[in-house]
Structure formats: structure tokens, C-alpha cells
Amino acid sequence: MKYVTLDMAKRQCNVESWFTDDDSYLTLLCDICEEKVAFYLCVPVDALASMGGSDKIPGPIVLAILLNVAEYYKYREDTTGVQSKALVPRSLPLLGLYRDFSK
């Protein structure tokens, strides 16, 4: 997890901080969602931090990652493979601000 912390993911998913049974799963989802967002934006994961022209990852990209983590966590039984699931539609307008459609 480069940009989204476990604590951020737990708050987004309404998971109590003392509940640690799903920590490794949430960490995995954070890693996957960061990669999926980077893939959608046609950049490497490391480049997400500079998308807004500074050294800090833009808030809309962080929110898009968190929305996807929460969606995958909530519907984890319905998902046979997280990699095959599309990005959450409500996160796309947030990412559209940064996507280079020429790639």
C-alpha cells in the first residue's frame, strides 16, 4: 500500500480499528485497487503521487481507491477474482480528471 493506509481502508469500510481478522485481506484490496486505478489512468502505480502536479497524491484519486476497496470488501463473496472486476462506476468521474485519454 503506497497511498492508502490500512486505517483509511478500515474507516471507509466501517471496520472497527480493534478488529484485525480482515487486516491482511484489506491490505491486499488496497494494493489491488491502487494498481487498478493506475491501470485505468495509464500510469505506473508510482506515478499516482505526481498526477496533480505535486508530490502528494490528489484527493480524488485517493477517494477512488477507497471507494473501490469498500466495494470489493462489501461484496467479497460475489467476487471470484478481484482483478477481473471493473472499477466502481462512481469512482470513474473522479479518475476522469486525471486520465490521459490519448494513451
OpenMM code with the backbone's topology and positions (N, CA, C; nanometers):
from openmm import Vec3, app, unit

residues = "MET LYS TYR VAL THR LEU ASP MET ALA LYS ARG GLN CYS ASN VAL GLU SER TRP PHE THR ASP ASP ASP SER TYR LEU THR LEU LEU CYS ASP ILE CYS GLU GLU LYS VAL ALA PHE TYR LEU CYS VAL PRO VAL ASP ALA LEU ALA SER MET GLY GLY SER ASP LYS ILE PRO GLY PRO ILE VAL LEU ALA ILE LEU LEU ASN VAL ALA GLU TYR TYR LYS TYR ARG GLU ASP THR THR GLY VAL GLN SER LYS ALA LEU VAL PRO ARG SER LEU PRO LEU LEU GLY LEU TYR ARG ASP PHE SER LYS".split()
positions = [
    Vec3(0.0845, -0.1174, 0.0000),
    Vec3(0.0000, 0.0000, 0.0000),
    Vec3(0.0891, 0.1238, 0.0000),
    Vec3(0.0823, 0.1974, -0.1069),
    Vec3(0.1638, 0.3179, -0.1176),
    Vec3(0.0872, 0.4428, -0.0770),
    Vec3(-0.0404, 0.4469, -0.1089),
    Vec3(-0.1152, 0.5708, -0.0943),
    Vec3(-0.2321, 0.5624, 0.0030),
    Vec3(-0.2842, 0.4452, 0.0241),
    Vec3(-0.3987, 0.4257, 0.1131),
    Vec3(-0.3524, 0.3398, 0.2301),
    Vec3(-0.3749, 0.3873, 0.3502),
    Vec3(-0.3328, 0.3117, 0.4680),
    Vec3(-0.4419, 0.2142, 0.5108),
    Vec3(-0.4022, 0.1186, 0.5916),
    Vec3(-0.4986, 0.0230, 0.6456),
    Vec3(-0.6038, 0.0954, 0.7280),
    Vec3(-0.5630, 0.1959, 0.8044),
    Vec3(-0.6581, 0.2721, 0.8849),
    Vec3(-0.7599, 0.3441, 0.7968),
    Vec3(-0.7143, 0.4025, 0.6876),
    Vec3(-0.8064, 0.4692, 0.5945),
    Vec3(-0.9060, 0.3695, 0.5366),
    Vec3(-0.8568, 0.2522, 0.4985),
    Vec3(-0.9438, 0.1495, 0.4410),
    Vec3(-1.0456, 0.1014, 0.5430),
    Vec3(-1.0030, 0.0825, 0.6669),
    Vec3(-1.0957, 0.0377, 0.7713),
    Vec3(-1.2055, 0.1409, 0.7949),
    Vec3(-1.1679, 0.2682, 0.7984),
    Vec3(-1.2690, 0.3725, 0.8173),
    Vec3(-1.3663, 0.3762, 0.6998),
    Vec3(-1.3158, 0.3622, 0.5784),
    Vec3(-1.4020, 0.3627, 0.4601),
    Vec3(-1.4983, 0.2447, 0.4609),
    Vec3(-1.4531, 0.1306, 0.5117),
    Vec3(-1.5339, 0.0080, 0.5133),
    Vec3(-1.6144, -0.0075, 0.6424),
    Vec3(-1.6090, 0.0917, 0.7300),
    Vec3(-1.6774, 0.0859, 0.8597),
    Vec3(-1.6351, -0.0352, 0.9417),
    Vec3(-1.5059, -0.0625, 0.9438),
    Vec3(-1.4491, -0.1712, 1.0231),
    Vec3(-1.3837, -0.1085, 1.1458),
    Vec3(-1.4186, -0.1588, 1.2625),
    Vec3(-1.3612, -0.1075, 1.3869),
    Vec3(-1.2099, -0.1293, 1.3886),
    Vec3(-1.1368, -0.0355, 1.4449),
    Vec3(-0.9905, -0.0440, 1.4459),
    Vec3(-0.9394, -0.1639, 1.5252),
    Vec3(-1.0141, -0.2078, 1.6248),
    Vec3(-0.9708, -0.3219, 1.7067),
    Vec3(-0.9902, -0.4554, 1.6347),
    Vec3(-1.0735, -0.4594, 1.5319),
    Vec3(-1.0994, -0.5833, 1.4578),
    Vec3(-0.9870, -0.6037, 1.3567),
    Vec3(-0.9085, -0.7084, 1.3780),
    Vec3(-0.7898, -0.7294, 1.2945),
    Vec3(-0.7977, -0.8535, 1.2059),
    Vec3(-0.9069, -0.9270, 1.2131),
    Vec3(-0.9179, -1.0510, 1.1358),
    Vec3(-0.9048, -1.0283, 0.9851),
    Vec3(-0.9520, -0.9153, 0.9368),
    Vec3(-0.9511, -0.8886, 0.7929),
    Vec3(-0.8380, -0.7955, 0.7488),
    Vec3(-0.7440, -0.7669, 0.8359),
    Vec3(-0.6375, -0.6720, 0.8022),
    Vec3(-0.5574, -0.7134, 0.6790),
    Vec3(-0.5207, -0.8394, 0.6710),
    Vec3(-0.4414, -0.8825, 0.5548),
    Vec3(-0.5247, -0.8764, 0.4269),
    Vec3(-0.6535, -0.9078, 0.4369),
    Vec3(-0.7412, -0.9001, 0.3199),
    Vec3(-0.7586, -0.7545, 0.2755),
    Vec3(-0.7804, -0.6652, 0.3706),
    Vec3(-0.7946, -0.5238, 0.3366),
    Vec3(-0.6653, -0.4678, 0.2764),
    Vec3(-0.5523, -0.5116, 0.3282),
    Vec3(-0.4239, -0.4691, 0.2725),
    Vec3(-0.4106, -0.5149, 0.1277),
    Vec3(-0.4492, -0.6381, 0.1019),
    Vec3(-0.4471, -0.6909, -0.0348),
    Vec3(-0.5385, -0.6092, -0.1259),
    Vec3(-0.6592, -0.5779, -0.0786),
    Vec3(-0.7523, -0.4980, -0.1588),
    Vec3(-0.6952, -0.3594, -0.1889),
    Vec3(-0.6292, -0.2997, -0.0914),
    Vec3(-0.5684, -0.1682, -0.1141),
    Vec3(-0.4632, -0.1757, -0.2239),
    Vec3(-0.3786, -0.2759, -0.2171),
    Vec3(-0.2756, -0.2929, -0.3206),
    Vec3(-0.3386, -0.3128, -0.4582),
    Vec3(-0.4390, -0.3980, -0.4646),
    Vec3(-0.5049, -0.4269, -0.5922),
    Vec3(-0.5747, -0.3031, -0.6471),
    Vec3(-0.6452, -0.2306, -0.5613),
    Vec3(-0.7189, -0.1134, -0.6087),
    Vec3(-0.6247, -0.0012, -0.6515),
    Vec3(-0.5117, 0.0124, -0.5851),
    Vec3(-0.4132, 0.1104, -0.6313),
    Vec3(-0.3643, 0.0737, -0.7710),
    Vec3(-0.3403, -0.0538, -0.7934),
    Vec3(-0.2955, -0.0985, -0.9261),
    Vec3(-0.4046, -0.0819, -1.0310),
    Vec3(-0.5293, -0.1123, -0.9955),
    Vec3(-0.6392, -0.0985, -1.0913),
    Vec3(-0.6599, 0.0477, -1.1301),
    Vec3(-0.6505, 0.1377, -1.0324),
    Vec3(-0.6650, 0.2802, -1.0609),
    Vec3(-0.5497, 0.3281, -1.1492),
    Vec3(-0.4293, 0.2862, -1.1185),
    Vec3(-0.3143, 0.3241, -1.2016),
    Vec3(-0.3308, 0.2716, -1.3442),
    Vec3(-0.3779, 0.1484, -1.3570),
    Vec3(-0.4006, 0.0907, -1.4898),
    Vec3(-0.5045, 0.1720, -1.5660),
    Vec3(-0.6139, 0.2101, -1.5001),
    Vec3(-0.7180, 0.2903, -1.5641),
    Vec3(-0.6620, 0.4250, -1.6104),
    Vec3(-0.5731, 0.4819, -1.5300),
    Vec3(-0.5144, 0.6116, -1.5640),
    Vec3(-0.3957, 0.6005, -1.6596),
    Vec3(-0.3593, 0.4773, -1.6952),
    Vec3(-0.2493, 0.4521, -1.7891),
    Vec3(-0.1148, 0.5024, -1.7373),
    Vec3(-0.0926, 0.4831, -1.6076),
    Vec3(0.0351, 0.5219, -1.5468),
    Vec3(0.0801, 0.4111, -1.4521),
    Vec3(0.2093, 0.4056, -1.4207),
    Vec3(0.2544, 0.3119, -1.3182),
    Vec3(0.2047, 0.3571, -1.1805),
    Vec3(0.1939, 0.2653, -1.0878),
    Vec3(0.1467, 0.2980, -0.9525),
    Vec3(0.2308, 0.4100, -0.8917),
    Vec3(0.3608, 0.4061, -0.9129),
    Vec3(0.4494, 0.5084, -0.8560),
    Vec3(0.4177, 0.6486, -0.9077),
    Vec3(0.3575, 0.6584, -1.0238),
    Vec3(0.3282, 0.7892, -1.0831),
    Vec3(0.2005, 0.8522, -1.0284),
    Vec3(0.1219, 0.7785, -0.9521),
    Vec3(-0.0027, 0.8342, -0.8989),
    Vec3(0.0228, 0.9570, -0.8118),
    Vec3(0.1321, 0.9569, -0.7387),
    Vec3(0.1618, 1.0678, -0.6478),
    Vec3(0.1818, 1.1996, -0.7206),
    Vec3(0.2282, 1.1951, -0.8427),
    Vec3(0.2569, 1.3192, -0.9150),
    Vec3(0.1470, 1.3578, -1.0136),
    Vec3(0.0343, 1.2911, -1.0084),
    Vec3(-0.0733, 1.3179, -1.1049),
    Vec3(-0.1276, 1.4605, -1.0957),
    Vec3(-0.1276, 1.5174, -0.9779),
    Vec3(-0.1815, 1.6522, -0.9619),
    Vec3(-0.0783, 1.7614, -0.9782),
    Vec3(0.0414, 1.7246, -1.0200),
    Vec3(0.1457, 1.8233, -1.0400),
    Vec3(0.2246, 1.8551, -0.9140),
    Vec3(0.2040, 1.7769, -0.8091),
    Vec3(0.2818, 1.7959, -0.6863),
    Vec3(0.3320, 1.6598, -0.6390),
    Vec3(0.3922, 1.6577, -0.5217),
    Vec3(0.4444, 1.5314, -0.4682),
    Vec3(0.3400, 1.4544, -0.3886),
    Vec3(0.2207, 1.5087, -0.3772),
    Vec3(0.1155, 1.4458, -0.2977),
    Vec3(0.0060, 1.3940, -0.3905),
    Vec3(-0.0394, 1.2726, -0.3651),
    Vec3(-0.1444, 1.2137, -0.4486),
    Vec3(-0.2724, 1.2964, -0.4348),
    Vec3(-0.3392, 1.3279, -0.5447),
    Vec3(-0.4619, 1.4074, -0.5388),
    Vec3(-0.5739, 1.3353, -0.4626),
    Vec3(-0.6513, 1.4120, -0.3893),
    Vec3(-0.7617, 1.3579, -0.3108),
    Vec3(-0.8610, 1.2758, -0.3917),
    Vec3(-0.9006, 1.3199, -0.5126),
    Vec3(-0.9950, 1.2392, -0.5901),
    Vec3(-0.9427, 1.0993, -0.6225),
    Vec3(-0.8127, 1.0858, -0.6415),
    Vec3(-0.7560, 0.9535, -0.6700),
    Vec3(-0.7594, 0.8672, -0.5444),
    Vec3(-0.7270, 0.9261, -0.4294),
    Vec3(-0.7350, 0.8519, -0.3029),
    Vec3(-0.8782, 0.8058, -0.2789),
    Vec3(-0.9743, 0.8955, -0.3002),
    Vec3(-1.1143, 0.8594, -0.2799),
    Vec3(-1.1569, 0.7484, -0.3748),
    Vec3(-1.1138, 0.7538, -0.4989),
    Vec3(-1.1473, 0.6477, -0.5950),
    Vec3(-1.0914, 0.5133, -0.5490),
    Vec3(-0.9696, 0.5124, -0.4981),
    Vec3(-0.9109, 0.3883, -0.4464),
    Vec3(-0.9947, 0.3369, -0.3302),
    Vec3(-1.0295, 0.4253, -0.2372),
    Vec3(-1.1072, 0.3849, -0.1198),
    Vec3(-1.2471, 0.3360, -0.1565),
    Vec3(-1.3115, 0.4006, -0.2529),
    Vec3(-1.4439, 0.3551, -0.2968),
    Vec3(-1.4372, 0.2133, -0.3513),
    Vec3(-1.3330, 0.1843, -0.4252),
    Vec3(-1.3174, 0.0501, -0.4809),
    Vec3(-1.2841, -0.0520, -0.3732),
    Vec3(-1.1994, -0.0158, -0.2788),
    Vec3(-1.1685, -0.1065, -0.1673),
    Vec3(-1.2965, -0.1420, -0.0926),
    Vec3(-1.3778, -0.0407, -0.0611),
    Vec3(-1.5016, -0.0645, 0.0136),
    Vec3(-1.5993, -0.1514, -0.0646),
    Vec3(-1.6081, -0.1281, -0.1931),
    Vec3(-1.6987, -0.2082, -0.2769),
    Vec3(-1.6545, -0.3540, -0.2810),
    Vec3(-1.5266, -0.3771, -0.3007),
    Vec3(-1.4755, -0.5142, -0.3067),
    Vec3(-1.4863, -0.5824, -0.1711),
    Vec3(-1.4672, -0.5077, -0.0643),
    Vec3(-1.4782, -0.5645, 0.0705),
    Vec3(-1.6232, -0.6017, 0.1010),
    Vec3(-1.7133, -0.5132, 0.0660),
    Vec3(-1.8556, -0.5361, 0.0941),
    Vec3(-1.9094, -0.6561, 0.0172),
    Vec3(-1.8694, -0.6709, -0.1059),
    Vec3(-1.9220, -0.7780, -0.1913),
    Vec3(-1.8171, -0.8851, -0.2187),
    Vec3(-1.7341, -0.9163, -0.1209),
    Vec3(-1.6240, -1.0104, -0.1434),
    Vec3(-1.6706, -1.1502, -0.1780),
    Vec3(-1.7867, -1.1928, -0.1300),
    Vec3(-1.8353, -1.3263, -0.1640),
    Vec3(-1.8800, -1.3354, -0.3093),
    Vec3(-1.9188, -1.2233, -0.3668),
    Vec3(-1.9643, -1.2215, -0.5059),
    Vec3(-1.8485, -1.2171, -0.6049),
    Vec3(-1.7291, -1.1953, -0.5555),
    Vec3(-1.6139, -1.1763, -0.6423),
    Vec3(-1.5311, -1.3029, -0.6491),
    Vec3(-1.5208, -1.3586, -0.7689),
    Vec3(-1.4363, -1.4770, -0.7846),
    Vec3(-1.2920, -1.4370, -0.8071),
    Vec3(-1.2719, -1.3209, -0.8634),
    Vec3(-1.1364, -1.2702, -0.8844),
    Vec3(-1.1402, -1.1194, -0.8883),
    Vec3(-1.0833, -1.0548, -0.7884),
    Vec3(-1.0887, -0.9094, -0.7801),
    Vec3(-1.0277, -0.8455, -0.9036),
    Vec3(-0.9242, -0.9063, -0.9589),
    Vec3(-0.8590, -0.8481, -1.0757),
    Vec3(-0.9545, -0.8370, -1.1940),
    Vec3(-1.0529, -0.9267, -1.2028),
    Vec3(-1.1425, -0.9252, -1.3179),
    Vec3(-1.2588, -0.8290, -1.3000),
    Vec3(-1.2810, -0.7798, -1.1797),
    Vec3(-1.3930, -0.6905, -1.1539),
    Vec3(-1.3581, -0.5487, -1.1998),
    Vec3(-1.4536, -0.4840, -1.2636),
    Vec3(-1.4313, -0.3486, -1.3137),
    Vec3(-1.4269, -0.2493, -1.1978),
    Vec3(-1.3729, -0.1316, -1.2250),
    Vec3(-1.3732, -0.0265, -1.1244),
    Vec3(-1.5163, 0.0143, -1.0932),
    Vec3(-1.5391, 0.0569, -0.9712),
    Vec3(-1.6711, 0.1014, -0.9282),
    Vec3(-1.7099, 0.2230, -1.0119),
    Vec3(-1.8277, 0.2196, -1.0765),
    Vec3(-1.8665, 0.3290, -1.1662),
    Vec3(-1.8615, 0.4677, -1.1026),
    Vec3(-1.8982, 0.4792, -0.9756),
    Vec3(-1.8982, 0.6131, -0.9149),
    Vec3(-1.7573, 0.6673, -0.8915),
    Vec3(-1.6566, 0.5840, -0.9104),
    Vec3(-1.5189, 0.6334, -0.8969),
    Vec3(-1.4644, 0.6868, -1.0296),
    Vec3(-1.5288, 0.6542, -1.1392),
    Vec3(-1.4770, 0.6934, -1.2709),
    Vec3(-1.4739, 0.8446, -1.2932),
    Vec3(-1.5777, 0.9199, -1.2518),
    Vec3(-1.5676, 1.0655, -1.2696),
    Vec3(-1.4506, 1.1271, -1.1919),
    Vec3(-1.4184, 1.0697, -1.0771),
    Vec3(-1.3039, 1.1185, -1.0000),
    Vec3(-1.1737, 1.0952, -1.0754),
    Vec3(-1.1649, 0.9802, -1.1401),
    Vec3(-1.0429, 0.9447, -1.2125),
    Vec3(-1.0342, 1.0138, -1.3478),
    Vec3(-1.1499, 1.0451, -1.4065),
    Vec3(-1.1517, 1.1115, -1.5362),
    Vec3(-1.0797, 1.2455, -1.5347),
    Vec3(-1.0691, 1.3042, -1.4160),
    Vec3(-0.9974, 1.4308, -1.4023),
    Vec3(-0.8490, 1.4167, -1.4340),
    Vec3(-0.7975, 1.2946, -1.4215),
    Vec3(-0.6535, 1.2722, -1.4337),
    Vec3(-0.6153, 1.1766, -1.5460),
    Vec3(-0.7117, 1.1183, -1.6128),
    Vec3(-0.6804, 1.0181, -1.7151),
    Vec3(-0.6338, 1.0847, -1.8435),
    Vec3(-0.5310, 1.0294, -1.9008),
    Vec3(-0.4800, 1.0756, -2.0298),
    Vec3(-0.5451, 0.9881, -2.1364),
    Vec3(-0.6463, 1.0401, -2.2018),
    Vec3(-0.7232, 0.9611, -2.2978),
    Vec3(-0.6485, 0.9389, -2.4290),
    Vec3(-0.5313, 0.9970, -2.4431),
    Vec3(-0.4532, 0.9743, -2.5647),
    Vec3(-0.3740, 0.8441, -2.5582),
    Vec3(-0.3706, 0.7817, -2.4401),
    Vec3(-0.2945, 0.6566, -2.4244),
    Vec3(-0.3836, 0.5369, -2.4419),
] * unit.nanometer
topology = app.Topology()
chain = topology.addChain("A")
for resn in residues:
    res = topology.addResidue(resn, chain)
    for name in ("N", "CA", "C"):
        topology.addAtom(name, app.Element.getBySymbol(name[0]), res)
